[in-house]
Structure formats: structure tokens, C-alpha cells
Amino acid sequence: MQFKSITAITVLTLMVASLFVAGCTNNTTNQTPSASTATHDAFLEKYLAEFKNETHSRTDQSFKAWEVTWVNSTSARLQLAFLNKSTNRSASTDINYLVFPTTQDATNYLNAMNKTAYSLASTTYGSGGIYQNVTGHAPQIYKAYEWNEGNQYDISEYKFHQIQQFDNLIIVTTGKWLTTA
């Protein structure tokens, strides 16, 4: 009789453990939707679509890769590789987009970032551009920080880094030349 109890407890324990491993439990604390099931931020979707339309319409560039991965509902990562036909140079770029509820939240995030190696490149947003095409207006707050890592004439060691703020949008870019002319 005791053997049947031990067997039943063992089977029950294995069943519960397999449910946990399979993710079939209903844990209501700290549930966040996965990137594939989350609703994407409408502004960011529109921004990414406009960026793709603008860059793909350029006749001096040929894209070899274009992959958007949603991190969560308000941030995405774009990985792309392209050939600049004018210079016969190819590049690989990772771009992270983060949308914040307010411009102040984006500014706080930007201020908290480690920008020791970066220089403030600009605070002036020119006319037009993707942000203005998407929103219908230029950003009230614009900042661009840049950092050129390594020797730009030696592609094996050179990387380009940029952090930009367009109101409540932060864009963090890292690019690398893959070939030279």
C-alpha cells in the first residue's frame, strides 16, 4: 500500500514538473506579452515602414539584409546590411528604436546613458526627414551624439556609434563597414 502512495506522489510530482517546464501554468504575477504577441506601438511601426520606404527607394544603395525584431511593444531592433553603389562599400548596421510615453521620459533615459566616448554632434533638426514625414512636424527636442571607434580607414577596427533623440523616440545605432572601395 505504501508503495502505491509513493508511486502516486512520484507520478503527480512528475506531472506538475512537466507542466512547469511546458509553461502550462497560470501564473498571473509579472506576466508580459512576448514580442510576437504584443501589440506594437503604432508610431514606431509607421516610423520603421517610412524608414524602409525611404532607404529602399535610394538608387545608390542595394540592401542585402533587412530584419526587424520587436523587443517589446515599444522597442524594436533593425539589423541591415547594404552596398553603397556610389562608393562600392558595404556596411552592416544595428539600430535600436525605443519609444517612451513622454519626451521627458526619453530625455531622462538619454541622460542616464553612458555617453563618455560620445560627442554632441547636433541639436538642430533640419527640415524634412523621416520623423517629420511620420509626425507631420519636426521634433521639439532633437539631440545627436556620435562616437567613431577606431580608424575609419581600417575597416577591421572601425565602428560608427550614434544616439539620437527625436522627442519621445530614442535611436541607438552601431554601424561597421564591411568592405572598402
C-alpha positions in Angstrom: 0.0 0.0 0.0 2.8 2.4 0.9 4.5 1.6 -2.5 1.3 2.7 -4.3 1.3 6.0 -2.4 5.0 6.7 -3.2 4.3 5.8 -6.9 1.3 8.1 -7.0 3.2 11.0 -5.4 6.1 10.5 -7.8 3.8 10.4 -10.8 1.9 13.5 -9.5 5.3 15.4 -8.9 6.5 14.5 -12.4 3.2 15.7 -13.9 3.4 19.1 -12.1 7.1 19.5 -13.0 6.3 18.8 -16.7 3.5 21.4 -16.6 6.0 24.0 -15.2 8.6 23.0 -17.9 6.0 23.2 -20.6 4.8 26.6 -19.4 1.2 25.4 -18.9 0.7 27.1 -15.5 -1.4 30.1 -15.0 1.0 32.4 -13.2 -0.6 35.9 -13.0 2.3 37.7 -11.5 4.8 39.6 -13.7 3.3 38.4 -17.0 4.4 40.3 -20.0 3.4 39.5 -23.6 6.1 38.1 -25.8 7.4 40.2 -28.6 5.4 38.1 -31.1 2.1 38.5 -29.3 2.5 42.1 -28.1 0.7 45.0 -29.8 3.4 47.1 -31.5 3.5 50.8 -31.0 1.6 52.4 -34.0 4.0 55.3 -34.3 7.1 53.0 -34.3 5.6 50.7 -36.9 4.9 53.7 -39.1 8.4 55.1 -38.5 10.0 51.8 -39.4 7.9 51.5 -42.6 8.8 55.0 -43.6 12.5 54.4 -42.9 12.3 51.3 -45.1 10.5 53.0 -47.9 12.9 55.9 -47.9 16.1 53.8 -47.8 14.9 51.3 -50.3 13.9 54.0 -52.8 17.5 55.2 -53.0 19.1 54.0 -56.2 22.6 54.3 -54.8 22.1 51.6 -52.3 21.4 47.9 -52.6 20.1 46.1 -49.4 21.5 42.6 -48.6 19.6 42.2 -45.3 16.7 43.9 -43.5 15.4 42.3 -40.4 13.2 43.9 -37.7 12.9 42.2 -34.3 10.4 43.5 -31.8 11.9 43.6 -28.4 8.6 44.6 -26.8 5.6 46.7 -27.8 7.6 50.0 -27.7 11.1 48.9 -28.9 12.5 47.2 -31.9 15.9 46.3 -33.3 16.7 46.6 -37.0 19.6 44.8 -38.5 20.5 45.7 -42.0 23.3 45.3 -44.5 23.7 47.2 -47.7 26.0 48.1 -50.5 26.6 51.8 -51.3 26.9 51.6 -55.1 28.4 55.1 -55.4 31.4 54.2 -53.2 31.3 50.4 -53.7 31.4 50.0 -49.9 29.2 47.6 -47.9 28.1 48.1 -44.3 26.3 46.3 -41.5 24.2 48.3 -39.1 22.3 47.5 -35.9 19.7 50.1 -34.9 17.6 50.0 -31.7 14.4 52.1 -31.5 12.8 52.9 -28.2 9.6 54.9 -27.8 8.8 56.5 -24.5 5.4 57.7 -23.2 6.7 61.3 -23.0 9.6 63.4 -24.2 10.8 63.9 -20.7 11.0 60.1 -20.2 13.1 59.8 -23.3 15.3 62.7 -22.1 15.7 61.0 -18.7 16.7 57.8 -20.5 19.2 59.6 -22.7 20.7 61.5 -19.8 21.2 58.2 -17.9 23.1 56.5 -20.8 26.8 56.3 -20.6 27.9 58.8 -23.3 31.5 59.2 -22.1 33.0 58.3 -25.5 30.4 60.3 -27.4 30.4 63.9 -28.6 27.3 66.0 -29.0 27.1 66.3 -32.8 23.9 68.3 -33.2 20.9 69.8 -31.6 19.4 71.1 -34.8 16.9 69.1 -36.8 16.8 70.0 -40.4 13.6 70.2 -42.4 12.0 67.1 -43.8 13.4 63.7 -42.7 11.7 60.5 -41.6 10.5 61.8 -38.2 8.8 64.9 -39.8 7.3 62.7 -42.6 5.7 60.4 -40.0 4.6 63.0 -37.4 3.9 66.0 -39.7 6.2 68.2 -37.7 9.9 68.5 -36.7 10.8 67.3 -33.2 10.8 69.9 -30.5 13.7 68.1 -28.9 16.5 66.8 -31.1 19.9 65.6 -30.0 22.5 63.6 -31.8 25.6 62.1 -30.2 28.3 60.4 -32.2 31.4 58.3 -31.5 33.7 57.0 -34.1 35.6 54.0 -32.7 38.9 53.0 -34.3 40.4 54.1 -37.5 37.8 54.7 -40.2 40.4 53.9 -42.9 40.9 50.4 -41.4 37.6 48.7 -41.7 38.7 45.8 -39.4 38.7 48.1 -36.4 36.3 50.9 -37.2 32.7 51.3 -35.9 30.3 54.2 -36.0 28.1 54.8 -33.0 25.2 57.3 -32.8 22.5 58.1 -30.2 19.6 60.3 -31.3 16.6 61.7 -29.6 13.6 62.9 -31.5 11.1 64.0 -28.8 10.0 60.7 -27.2 11.9 58.5 -29.7 15.5 57.3 -28.9 17.5 55.7 -31.7 20.8 53.9 -30.9 22.9 52.9 -34.0 26.1 51.0 -34.4 27.5 50.5 -37.9 30.5 48.9 -39.4 32.0 49.0 -42.9 32.4 45.5 -44.3 34.4 46.4 -47.5 36.2 49.4 -48.9 36.4 50.8 -52.3 
